């Protein structure tokens, strides 16, 4: 019985390790996705800011002329 108990404990430990590794991997992937979404949001906001500035500059030039 000792051999079977050891095998069960080893199998359980391996299963837990695989589970922990899977959770870590999914967390890392999720973090990377969140980072990429945040970068995209920043780029979109910067592009919008630049667009508004350009539009305002053009309006200002038209008012001056």
NUKETI-863142 format. One record per residue (C-alpha): residue number from 1; residue in one letter; x, y negated, z negated. Coordinates in steps of 0.001 Angstrom, whole numbers. Each point is the difference from the previous one (the first is absolute). Layout:
NUM_a_X_Y_Z
...
//
This chain:
1_x_0_0_0
2_x_2866_-2409_-609
3_x_969_15_3660
4_x_-3571_-772_1105
5_x_-333_-2798_-2530
6_x_3272_-1519_1181
7_x_-1134_256_3628
8_x_-3313_-1680_-837
9_x_1765_-2818_-1846
10_x_2446_-467_2853
11_x_-2811_-57_2556
12_x_-1899_-2508_-2117
13_x_3086_-2214_-337
14_x_605_131_3758
15_x_-3645_-875_638
16_x_222_-2969_-2359
17_x_3217_-1174_1657
18_x_-1594_203_3448
19_x_-3036_-1882_-1280
20_x_2173_-2718_-1556
21_x_2049_-318_3187
22_x_-3166_-271_2090
23_x_-1405_-2730_-2269
24_x_3281_-1925_140
25_x_67_255_3779
26_x_-3583_-1182_401
27_x_686_-2886_-2400
28_x_3059_-1027_2021
29_x_-1933_155_3256
30_x_-2813_-2041_-1536
31_x_2478_-2562_-1293
32_x_1596_-310_3436
33_x_-3410_-447_1638
34_x_-884_-2701_-2523
35_x_3335_-1720_679
36_x_-578_78_3752
37_x_-3525_-1409_-403
38_x_1333_-2799_-2192
39_x_2698_-819_2564
40_x_-2628_-86_2741
41_x_-2185_-2305_-2102
42_x_2948_-2334_-556
43_x_844_-80_3704
44_x_-3638_-700_845
45_x_-154_-2824_-2540
46_x_3250_-1496_1296
47_x_-1261_152_3584
48_x_-3247_-1672_-1034
49_x_1925_-2686_-1872
50_x_2184_-665_3032
51_x_-3051_-147_2243
52_x_-1732_-2530_-2253
53_x_3153_-2117_-210
54_x_385_-2_3780
55_x_-3655_-900_488
56_x_274_-2809_-2547
57_x_3180_-1315_1647
58_x_-1733_-72_3387
59_x_-3004_-1818_-1486
60_x_2325_-2519_-1658
61_x_1825_-603_3297
62_x_-3325_-568_1761
63_x_-1064_-2513_-2660
64_x_3267_-1891_329
65_x_-284_-292_3773
//
